[in-house]
């Protein structure tokens, strides 16, 4: 969740071999079992807050009627995985998509 201030906010994806942390300032990949200075194994920092670029693109698209860099369909698709995981959690660990009718 991007609104939390815990651990700098942002998103964290945990896998078997590594963890990916993403926030407005950039991203970092942390490998499991790596000690000391080699952690994170890869990182990159943004040169400015991503919200500014996002809003500039939005206002430019209002003026020009061009397609935005991040159309609504992309946002819906990105959010779907988290929603399906939440549904599965609340329904005994199982969920199907699309739902059976």
C-alpha positions in Angstrom: 0.0 0.0 0.0 1.5 3.3 -1.0 -0.2 5.3 1.7 1.6 3.7 4.7 4.6 5.4 6.1 6.0 2.2 7.7 9.4 1.4 6.3 9.3 4.4 3.9 5.9 3.4 2.4 5.7 1.9 -1.1 5.2 -1.8 -2.1 7.1 -4.9 -1.2 7.0 -8.1 -3.1 8.5 -11.1 -1.3 9.6 -14.2 -3.2 11.5 -17.4 -2.4 14.9 -16.0 -3.5 14.5 -12.2 -3.2 12.4 -9.2 -2.2 11.6 -6.2 -4.4 10.9 -2.9 -2.6 9.3 -0.1 -4.7 8.5 3.4 -3.6 8.3 6.9 -5.1 12.1 7.3 -4.7 13.0 4.2 -6.7 13.4 0.4 -6.2 15.7 -2.1 -4.6 16.1 -5.9 -4.8 17.3 -7.8 -1.8 18.5 -11.4 -2.2 17.8 -14.0 0.5 20.9 -15.2 2.3 23.2 -12.3 1.2 25.1 -10.7 4.0 26.4 -7.2 4.6 27.3 -4.7 1.9 26.0 -6.7 -1.0 22.4 -6.1 0.1 20.6 -4.7 -1.9 22.0 -6.4 -5.0 20.3 -4.0 -7.4 18.8 -0.5 -6.8 17.8 2.6 -8.7 16.7 6.0 -7.5 14.1 8.2 -9.2 15.3 11.7 -10.2 12.0 13.1 -9.0 8.7 12.1 -7.4 6.7 9.9 -9.8 3.5 11.6 -8.7 4.6 14.8 -10.5 5.2 13.0 -13.9 1.9 11.2 -13.5 -0.1 14.4 -12.9 1.7 16.2 -15.7 0.8 13.4 -18.1 -2.8 13.4 -16.9 -3.2 17.2 -17.5 -1.5 17.0 -20.9 -4.0 14.3 -21.9 -6.9 16.4 -20.8 -5.6 19.2 -23.1 -4.7 17.1 -26.1 -7.1 14.2 -25.7 -4.2 11.8 -26.2 -4.0 8.4 -24.5 -2.3 8.6 -21.0 0.9 6.8 -20.3 -1.1 4.7 -17.7 -4.6 4.2 -19.0 -7.3 3.1 -16.6 -7.3 -0.5 -18.0 -3.7 -0.9 -16.9 -4.5 0.3 -13.4 -7.4 -2.1 -13.1 -5.3 -5.0 -14.3 -2.5 -4.1 -11.9 -4.9 -3.9 -9.0 -6.7 -7.2 -9.9 -4.0 -9.5 -8.6 -4.1 -8.0 -5.1 -7.9 -8.1 -5.1 -7.9 -11.7 -6.1 -5.4 -12.6 -3.4 -7.5 -10.9 -0.8 -10.6 -12.7 -2.0 -8.8 -16.1 -1.9 -7.6 -15.3 1.6 -11.1 -14.6 2.8 -12.6 -17.6 1.0 -10.4 -20.4 2.3 -7.3 -19.9 0.1 -9.1 -20.4 -3.2 -10.5 -18.1 -5.9 -11.1 -18.3 -9.6 -11.0 -15.6 -12.3 -13.2 -15.0 -14.1 -15.7 -16.0 -11.4 -17.8 -19.1 -12.2 -21.4 -18.2 -12.9 
